[in-house]
Structure formats: C-alpha cells, structure tokens
Amino acid sequence: MLELDIIKPHLRLELDDSEEDALLETYATAAQRYVENHIGRNLYATAGEIPKDPETGEPTDDHALVLDDDITAAMLLLIGHWYVNRESVVVGVTASEVPMAVDALICPYRHFYFA
C-alpha cells in the first residue's frame, strides 16, 4: 500500500538502494495490518479500490477507509520504528514501544462494534 518511494525518504535511505527493499515491503504490509487491526477497518489506497456490489454499484465494505495523510504518517512511524528497532527487546537500552503518535493518529478512525 505504501510504496518504497515514500518509505525510503522517511528512513533517509537512497531511492536507488535496493538492498533492504524486501524487508521494507514486509514492514509496510505489517504496518497496514497493524493499523487495520487497531481501527477495525479495511484500508484502501483509493476510493476506486473499495469493493462494490455489481448490481447496485454500492460499496460492500461499510467500514472502508481510504488511505489519508494521518494513516500514512502512522504507518511511516511504525515502519521507521521497526527499521531502527529490529528486535523485540534491546538489551541495555531503555524499552522501546510503538510510538505514541501512532495511536494518536489512528484513534479517530476506530470503528467500534456494538452487540
């Protein structure tokens, strides 16, 4: 969903350096899933990607969310965090959690299910 030409400048990597592209793509997918799981909604790059009923043309995903700047920023923060902190625990360093800004950016988009 997030392209490498957006991710690499955020990480201050050269666009033509492809050594860690596979890792960055894995982080990008994980960041998308992290956000989707925390907001309870599916992300789409554009409104045109939201599935539609073939008969009515109406969206079939009532809780679809089109990628915007807030979600992009949250995903970039996650990717940057994971890129710098490649292990779940770093010995001898202060504990490092997911950046608080991620939650602040994605919280307004949460969908709550009521039974």
trRosetta pair geometry for C-beta under 8 A, 3 or more apart (Angstrom, degrees):
i j d omega theta_ij theta_ji phi_ij phi_ji
1 28 6.7 -170 48 161 74 105
1 29 7.9 126 9 -97 91 51
1 32 5.0 114 21 -92 137 137
1 43 6.4 31 -135 116 161 123
1 45 5.6 -165 -147 -73 81 97
1 67 6.4 164 173 -71 117 147
1 75 7.7 -90 90 -154 117 169
2 6 5.4 -106 -173 74 92 128
2 7 5.7 103 133 -56 115 101
2 28 4.8 -140 58 -145 99 116
2 31 7.2 -14 14 77 134 132
2 32 7.5 -167 -2 -60 93 102
2 72 6.7 133 -100 -138 113 82
2 75 5.6 179 -36 121 143 138
2 76 7.1 177 -148 -70 159 77
2 79 7.5 -115 81 -36 151 151
3 6 5.3 93 64 7 75 99
3 7 7.1 -150 102 -3 38 94
4 7 5.3 -59 -135 44 40 110
4 8 5.5 41 169 -26 76 107
4 15 7.6 121 128 -144 98 72
4 21 6.1 -15 -107 -134 149 91
4 24 6.0 85 -114 110 94 138
4 25 7.2 -41 -67 -68 103 84
5 8 6.6 -33 -121 30 24 110
5 9 7.5 23 172 -9 49 104
5 15 6.1 29 -117 -130 74 116
6 9 7.0 -65 -162 37 26 101
6 10 6.8 25 149 -18 61 114
6 72 7.3 -73 167 -167 146 117
6 76 7.3 -101 142 -89 99 117
7 10 5.7 -67 -159 36 33 114
7 11 6.4 13 156 -5 71 112
7 24 5.4 137 126 -179 148 122
7 27 7.8 131 -151 85 142 115
7 28 6.2 -82 -74 -77 145 116
7 76 6.8 -166 -115 -118 62 84
7 79 5.8 -77 -140 137 108 160
8 11 5.9 -67 -146 47 32 101
8 13 4.2 -94 -157 74 84 100
8 14 7.1 -54 172 85 128 18
8 15 5.4 139 93 -95 153 56
8 17 7.5 153 -144 57 131 94
8 24 7.3 6 -70 -145 75 165
9 12 7.1 30 -169 -85 37 34
9 13 7.6 -100 -63 50 23 63
9 15 7.5 -2 -52 -65 83 92
10 76 4.6 -122 -144 -164 164 119
10 79 7.1 73 96 82 138 119
10 80 6.0 -107 140 -66 108 114
11 24 7.7 -115 -1 -113 155 122
11 79 7.3 -86 -59 125 114 104
11 80 5.9 -172 -91 -107 79 81
11 83 5.6 -44 -121 109 129 170
13 17 5.6 -113 174 63 98 127
13 20 7.5 -100 -136 54 158 118
14 17 4.3 92 68 -10 96 107
17 20 7.6 15 132 24 99 85
18 21 4.7 -17 -162 -26 72 126
20 23 4.5 -46 -173 43 85 119
20 24 5.7 89 125 -26 88 98
21 24 5.7 -59 -145 39 31 110
21 25 6.2 31 157 -19 67 106
22 25 5.8 -54 -148 36 30 111
22 26 6.5 34 151 -21 62 104
23 26 5.6 -54 -153 34 32 113
23 27 6.5 31 151 -16 65 104
23 83 7.9 109 133 -113 115 82
24 27 5.5 -51 -147 37 35 112
24 28 6.3 39 151 -24 65 104
24 79 7.0 51 -151 -167 75 122
24 83 7.4 20 -100 -93 80 118
25 28 5.4 -48 -146 33 34 115
25 29 6.5 34 154 -17 64 102
26 29 5.9 -54 -151 36 31 109
26 30 6.3 29 152 -16 65 109
27 30 5.5 -56 -144 41 32 112
27 31 6.1 36 155 -23 67 105
27 78 7.5 175 176 121 94 87
27 79 4.5 105 139 -130 122 83
27 82 5.1 177 -130 85 117 136
27 83 6.5 1 -99 -60 170 84
28 31 5.7 -50 -145 34 29 112
28 32 6.6 32 153 -20 61 103
28 75 7.1 51 -143 169 64 118
28 79 6.2 16 -78 -94 60 131
29 32 5.7 -52 -152 33 32 113
29 33 6.5 27 153 -13 65 106
30 33 5.8 -57 -148 41 32 109
30 34 6.1 40 151 -26 66 105
30 78 7.6 -147 106 143 90 125
30 82 7.2 83 87 -67 137 173
31 34 5.5 -48 -144 32 32 116
31 35 6.5 29 157 -15 64 104
31 74 7.8 161 -178 118 106 75
31 75 4.1 105 146 -150 129 82
31 76 7.9 86 -172 -45 162 22
31 78 4.2 149 -119 86 104 132
31 79 5.3 -48 -50 -53 147 85
31 82 7.8 -137 -64 7 98 137
32 35 6.1 -59 -153 38 28 107
32 36 6.2 25 153 -16 65 111
32 43 5.9 -127 -158 54 94 140
32 75 6.5 25 -69 -121 56 131
33 36 5.6 -55 -140 41 32 112
33 37 6.0 32 160 -19 67 108
34 37 6.1 -60 -149 38 24 108
34 38 6.3 12 158 -11 62 114
34 78 6.0 171 66 -143 152 160
35 38 5.9 -65 -145 42 28 105
35 39 6.1 0 167 3 68 113
35 43 6.5 41 97 -44 120 139
35 71 6.1 93 -171 -154 154 96
35 74 6.0 111 -99 108 121 128
35 75 6.1 -53 -33 -75 139 91
35 78 7.8 -132 -47 -12 94 153
35 106 5.6 -149 -140 -115 88 143
36 39 6.6 -70 -137 48 23 91
36 40 7.9 112 170 -64 54 6
36 41 6.4 -118 -141 78 66 49
36 42 6.0 27 -137 -112 119 39
36 43 5.6 -109 -77 -6 99 98
37 40 7.6 22 -175 -69 25 46
38 103 7.7 -114 175 -111 146 72
38 106 5.8 59 102 123 124 144
38 110 7.2 -75 141 -98 69 97
39 65 7.1 -19 119 0 144 159
39 106 5.5 -114 -61 173 113 106
39 109 4.7 -12 -141 106 140 96
39 110 4.8 -128 -138 -98 64 51
39 111 6.4 66 157 6 73 77
40 63 6.9 -53 124 162 81 152
40 110 6.2 61 24 -162 103 68
40 111 4.4 -123 90 62 111 89
40 112 7.3 119 45 -78 157 27
40 113 6.8 -144 -174 -26 151 99
41 63 4.5 -130 -118 146 88 101
41 64 6.9 136 -177 -128 101 12
41 65 4.6 65 133 -10 137 118
41 109 6.6 -98 29 154 142 100
41 110 7.9 -170 -10 -139 108 27
41 111 5.1 108 -58 -3 100 124
42 61 5.6 -65 47 -168 130 145
42 63 6.9 105 17 94 78 85
42 64 5.7 -36 72 -113 95 63
42 65 7.0 164 80 26 43 78
43 65 5.6 -39 -103 78 59 93
43 66 7.8 97 -160 -134 63 14
43 67 5.7 62 -175 -69 107 84
43 71 6.6 169 -122 172 128 151
44 47 7.1 101 104 -96 130 23
44 49 4.2 -180 -167 83 112 113
44 50 5.2 -111 -19 -66 172 72
44 64 5.7 4 -3 -171 124 109
44 65 7.1 159 21 79 78 41
44 66 5.4 -44 74 -104 91 60
44 67 6.8 -132 87 -15 39 83
45 49 5.7 73 45 -3 79 153
45 66 7.5 -2 119 -154 15 74
45 67 5.4 -12 -123 14 40 130
46 49 5.2 107 60 -5 73 100
46 66 6.4 18 -154 -142 19 112
46 67 7.9 -37 -54 34 38 97
47 50 5.9 -33 -167 3 49 115
47 66 5.3 -32 -66 -83 69 141
50 59 4.9 -19 139 -127 124 114
50 60 8.0 171 158 39 82 64
50 61 5.7 -128 -160 47 91 114
50 64 4.5 62 -123 -175 118 169
50 66 7.5 -68 -46 -71 114 90
51 59 6.9 98 80 -156 53 64
51 60 4.7 -46 106 45 103 111
51 61 5.7 93 43 -18 94 103
52 56 7.9 -135 173 81 89 71
52 57 5.4 -3 171 -160 131 40
52 58 6.4 154 -154 77 84 23
52 59 5.7 -56 -99 -94 70 40
52 60 6.3 161 -128 -12 16 89
53 56 4.5 21 88 43 126 93
53 57 6.6 -54 69 -1 77 14
53 58 5.1 8 26 55 115 77
53 59 7.8 25 -6 86 81 5
53 60 5.4 125 -54 -67 75 99
54 57 7.9 20 -161 -68 16 51
59 62 7.1 140 109 -82 106 39
59 64 6.1 -106 -178 12 139 138
61 64 4.0 87 104 -54 114 102
63 111 4.9 -8 -146 -74 129 171
65 68 8.0 -83 168 -2 93 98
65 71 7.1 139 136 -63 123 155
65 109 6.0 62 -128 -168 155 124
67 71 5.4 -125 -143 84 62 129
67 72 6.1 79 175 -59 101 90
68 71 5.5 89 50 18 65 100
68 72 6.8 -121 105 -6 31 97
69 72 5.5 -56 -141 40 30 114
69 73 6.1 33 159 -22 66 105
70 73 5.9 -56 -150 35 27 110
70 74 6.5 26 153 -18 63 106
70 105 4.7 177 -176 -171 87 93
70 106 7.3 157 142 -78 104 47
70 108 7.5 -34 158 52 164 117
70 109 7.4 165 102 -34 131 125
71 74 5.6 -51 -147 35 34 113
71 75 6.3 32 154 -17 65 106
71 105 7.2 164 -82 144 32 110
71 106 6.7 76 -107 -100 71 86
71 109 6.9 24 -74 -21 106 167
72 75 5.9 -58 -149 39 29 109
72 76 6.3 29 154 -18 65 107
73 76 5.7 -55 -146 37 31 111
73 77 6.4 34 154 -21 64 104
73 101 7.8 -81 138 145 108 116
73 105 5.7 -143 86 -133 106 156
74 77 5.7 -54 -151 33 30 112
74 78 6.6 31 151 -18 63 104
74 101 7.4 -159 -108 124 69 80
74 102 4.7 99 -153 -140 89 68
74 105 4.0 -164 -67 90 106 134
74 106 5.0 83 -124 -46 169 100
75 78 5.6 -52 -150 35 34 113
75 79 6.3 34 153 -18 67 105
76 79 5.7 -52 -144 38 33 111
76 80 6.1 34 156 -19 65 107
77 80 5.8 -56 -146 39 28 111
77 81 6.2 32 154 -22 63 108
77 99 4.9 -95 166 52 122 142
77 101 5.7 -145 -127 85 166 113
77 102 5.2 -154 90 -72 130 90
77 105 7.6 144 15 13 140 147
78 81 5.7 -56 -148 35 29 113
78 82 6.3 20 158 -12 66 108
78 98 6.6 -4 -112 -147 83 105
78 99 7.5 -132 -75 29 50 102
78 102 5.8 80 -60 -108 90 139
79 82 6.0 -59 -146 42 29 105
79 83 6.0 33 154 -26 65 109
80 83 5.6 -53 -142 33 29 114
80 84 6.4 18 162 -10 64 107
81 84 6.3 -65 -151 41 25 101
81 85 5.9 -23 168 28 66 112
81 96 7.5 177 -165 157 99 114
81 98 6.2 104 124 -132 167 55
81 99 5.6 -147 -70 -20 136 100
82 85 6.4 -72 -124 65 26 78
82 86 7.2 72 171 -99 60 49
83 86 7.3 -5 -170 -71 22 86
85 90 6.3 -96 -141 -38 93 127
85 96 5.1 -150 -103 100 154 147
87 90 5.8 127 69 -75 111 69
89 95 7.7 -37 -134 -121 78 80
90 93 4.3 -17 113 47 116 123
90 96 6.4 31 19 10 121 119
93 96 7.0 -3 120 -30 114 109
97 100 7.9 55 96 -53 114 70
98 102 5.5 -60 155 38 106 146
98 103 7.6 104 109 -33 113 94
99 102 5.1 110 76 -15 83 97
100 103 6.0 -54 -165 37 49 107
100 104 6.3 48 143 -19 75 108
101 104 5.3 -57 -145 41 39 115
101 105 6.0 37 157 -21 71 107
102 105 6.0 -61 -151 37 26 107
102 106 6.3 -2 163 1 65 113
103 106 6.4 -70 -137 48 28 93
103 107 5.7 45 166 -47 68 104
104 107 6.3 -35 -135 9 21 117
106 109 5.6 -69 -167 42 59 111
106 110 7.2 83 141 -54 79 81
107 110 5.9 -27 -160 -16 43 114
